[in-house]
Amino acid sequence: MSTGDGLVGLSVTDSAPTERGDAARNRALLLTAARRLIDEHGADTVTMDDVAAAAGVGKGTLFRRFGSRAGLMIVLLDEAEKAEQQAFMFGPPPLGPGVPPLERLLAYGHERLRFAWDHRVLLSDANSDPQTRFNPPATLHRTHVRMLLEAAGTTGDLDAQTDALLALLDADYVTHQVDDLGRSLQQQGDAWESLARKLCGT
Amino acid sequence: MSTGDGLVGLSVTDSAPTERGDAARNRALLLTAARRLIDEHGADTVTMDDVAAAAGVGKGTLFRRFGSRAGLMIVLLDEAEKAEQQAFMFGPPPLGPGVPPLERLLAYGHERLRFAWDHRVLLSDANSDPQTRFNPPATLHRTHVRMLLEAAGTTGDLDAQTDALLALLDADYVTHQVDDLGRSLQQQGDAWESLARKLCGT
């Protein structure tokens, strides 16, 4: 599956074919409005009526464009995943290239933790199917973390260490830590960093 | 929730009240038959008809006793969890006490990996609800692994390391590794041992 920008396998949905004019503008308006509403009120409370009204676009257009509320949410998650991947693969350091691998790995962990928390409702839905949980885009995160561990000179079984690090960034796990155990995102970030540093031997 | 044998919080279902005579014998016959059929054919293919026939007990009794197929499966998983917990808390070494903590930790990992594989269908069902995934009996495993890490003199954030180790024993993860990636249980056990040894500094 190509996303049309030279990245392969990054998308959780097939990309839409070429969009032009009104359709593309409406899509952008709707996604921007939905993102803003979700930031303000949380993903679980935003309705399709809210999104259409905030975008100044008819509700019919919203449903034609995304099929359903679930369809809209998948596109939103997909676009956020792509933006994050773009940032950690090609963006400025320390998330992108240009700093030592451990520094990049730590930046990745903190970024992904924040992402998991911000998108916890959508990610939790997606993860409830093991096929989604372990397949693209999850595989790209695995490749990235494993590459950084290797570049940092990490010894031992890199696959196991990669999976262990990623498990602590799982949306359900992070939600449990924060909501049920009362941990802060800062504490979770520190815990993750402690494990990453230990595995890298620093 | 007490299980009546002095262990608190180990059970995934409330224990049945006192059972006597025929009822207790039928229950044992049905559970033994169900375990044998699942061992032979896998949990997803065994029917309630199969279990009743193999136990030589009426199907009505089977349903009265366990409510539904799902109810029977929960009791089977619960009993297996309790037997395993008994073994790693109080059983003979190296799973139980009497050997150095790292040795006990490694025995635990190999045992739990086998358990996760053997009960993957039931565990996967149970894990699809994050409340079940992170609450008892999962908390008991966390306490056990953390205690062994601490006893082994492990440095750093023990909670994070405990959760990382347990994530690699998650039934969905193990199933993905074996079924989708073609890894053997032996390879998974070696990978887990590699991570555990590294965290314990050996």
Interface residues (C-beta under 8 A of the other chain):
Chain A: S124 S128 P130 R133 F134 T155 G156 D157 D159 A160 Q161 D163 A164 L165 A167 L168 D170 D172 Y173 T175 H176 D180 D190 A191 W192 S194 L195 R197 K198 L199
Chain B: S124 S128 P130 R133 F134 T155 G156 D157 D159 A160 Q161 D163 A164 L165 A167 L168 D170 D172 Y173 T175 H176 D180 D190 A191 W192 S194 L195 R197 K198 L199
